[in-house]
Every structure is written in structure tokens, then in C-alpha cells.
Amino acid sequence: MDRTDLFGRAAAELRRAGALVITAGAGMGVDSGLPDFRGDHGFWKAYPPYEKLGLSFVDAANPAHFDQDPQFGWGFYGHRTNLYRATVPHRGFALLLGWAERFRLPFFAVTSNVDGQFQKAGFPEDRVLEVHGSIHHLQCTTPCSDGIWTNGETLEIDLETMRSRQVPRCPNCRAVSRPNILMFGDWSWLDARTAAQRTRFDEFLEDVRGRRLYVIELGAGTAIPTIRMTSERLGRGDAFVVRVNPREPDISPPHLSIAAGALEGLAGIDAAL
């Protein structure tokens, strides 16, 4: 099946849908100019100082830095905070919202990204599940309580050393704070915010039970397969899954594989509607 036929079939299935679920991984942000950290070299291309230090993404995204060297820990996450605040979501987000409006589809977005781009693009807060948390929310490193609060910090990063000039503190106990993100080897992540989002998603699925689900997966790789597994689980019910991925698009029939970037795939389907 050529590209035109793939887009046409995806569009035809969307017209039959009764509800829309968007599942998204790091590839969703690439068209907005965000790095996807694919492999060590991809990470080092985005953050050259870490190559000199011999640190991988897994090494940098480690909560131990906030205890051992908080300026270094906040260097990485502070830079990402500033990057995500400055990023403008690509038009694929608007296309998804447009489909929901055009076909009057209840919708929900499930993402492993911590960048807040869905909300920034206009998705309602109560229609997003961030399975790994959000960089725009903070918690105590201890943690001294179950508190999770908005990240309103100003963070200046020395790009030569990737160290932050500021170290945010917990407003309750004055210990170092950290992003409310599930990191590697993380035993202190507070998951209450994500758990509440997951409850809303479960309620959404219950509300749309009996409707044919259209699941469009965008830029979710196999390295951390949370999103792909979510799509496939949904696809075992009355659902049609479209997997859009430039390098790892394969999914078993009757679902559809499209080898494309997120925006390219969305634009192609939209043009076929």
C-alpha cells in the first residue's frame, strides 16, 4: 500500500470513529524543534557538554544529582524547562483538535513527554495523561510531604558546565526541590498528579464504551515502550490504531503502520479527509 493509500485508509477509519485517543512519545515534539535523545549520540548532539563528561541521557536524568550536586541536577532540568517554555507546538496539535471538533469526537491525549506541549497547544488539562509526570510541576526531593506545585522558577544555566545558578527549594522544608518527573532509578517520585490523570482517562474510556475508538500513536519508540503498549492494549478492543513513526512503524493488522514523522503523518491524513 503506497503512502496515499495509507493516508486514505487512516482518514476513512477516522470518519467511522466514535472517540479519539492520541498516544504520543518523544517523536511528537521533533517537529516543534525538540530533541528526541535517540541514542547517546542524539543526546550528545543536543547537549554537547555531557559528551565531554561521558554522561548519557540515563546518567543525566538521575534523581541522585539533586541530592549529590543540585546545581548539576538543575542544570539539565533547568535547561529543559526553559526549552519547553520557549517551544511553540507544531500545527499537528491543532489538526488533532480540529478532527475532534469536526467529527464531534470525545478525545484524550496520553503522552510519555514531560514538556506540557499538549496543554500549551490548547488541549484541556483534564484531557491529558502524562505518564511520566511534568517538568512544569515540582516536588520536594525528600519528599517531606505529598505536595506538588507549579514550576514558576527562573533558571539561568551556564551552558559550558550545564550547571544552574539557582537551586529551587521546597517551600515547606527548604530542602532542594526537583521536577515532578519519573526519572531513571527513581524511588521518590510522587505520582499523585499522574494517578489523578490516569483515573480521568479510565473514566473517559468507560464513558466512550460502545463507541469505536480511533487511536493515533505519534512518535513512540521501542526503547521505553510505555506508549506503544498503551496503544496496543487499546487496540485489542473495538479500536483502530494508526502507528505513525519514521523508524519503527510496525504494528500487527488490522491496525495501520505509517512510516512518517508526526506532523507529516497528521498532515497526510488531514489532506485525505
Helices and strands as residue ranges (DSSP letters): H 3-16, E 19-24, H 27-30, H 39-46, H 48-53, H 57-60, H 64-68, H 70-86, H 91-102, E 107-111, H 117-120, G 125-127, E 128-130, E 133-140, E 148-150, E 157-158, E 163-164, E 177-181, H 192-207, E 213-218, H 226-235, E 239-244, E 256-258, H 262-272
